[in-house]
Amino acid sequence: MTTRTLETARSQTGILPILFALMLGLGVIAITGHVQASALHDAAHDVRHASGFPCH
């Protein structure tokens, strides 16, 4: 494996965890922001208002 190939492999593997974390975070925000289950709503209520996410 050449140095250039190794550098390319490192840069591509470094972005995957970042993209995964971003998608996971956005998914959690979307689910907790739109679900109407009272237990989940109550658990996330104050955090949503503090971050400016409308829930009513």
Secondary structure in CASP SS format (residue, H / E / C, confidence):
PFRMAT SS
TARGET T0000
AUTHOR 0000-0000-0000
METHOD secondary structure of the structure
MODEL  1
M C 1.00
T C 1.00
T H 1.00
R H 1.00
T H 1.00
L H 1.00
E H 1.00
T H 1.00
A H 1.00
R H 1.00
S H 1.00
Q H 1.00
T H 1.00
G H 1.00
I H 1.00
L H 1.00
P H 1.00
I H 1.00
L H 1.00
F H 1.00
A H 1.00
L H 1.00
M H 1.00
L H 1.00
G H 1.00
L H 1.00
G H 1.00
V H 1.00
I H 1.00
A H 1.00
I H 1.00
T H 1.00
G H 1.00
H H 1.00
V C 1.00
Q C 1.00
A C 1.00
S H 1.00
A H 1.00
L H 1.00
H H 1.00
D H 1.00
A H 1.00
A H 1.00
H H 1.00
D H 1.00
V H 1.00
R H 1.00
H H 1.00
A H 1.00
S H 1.00
G C 1.00
F C 1.00
P C 1.00
C C 1.00
H C 1.00
END
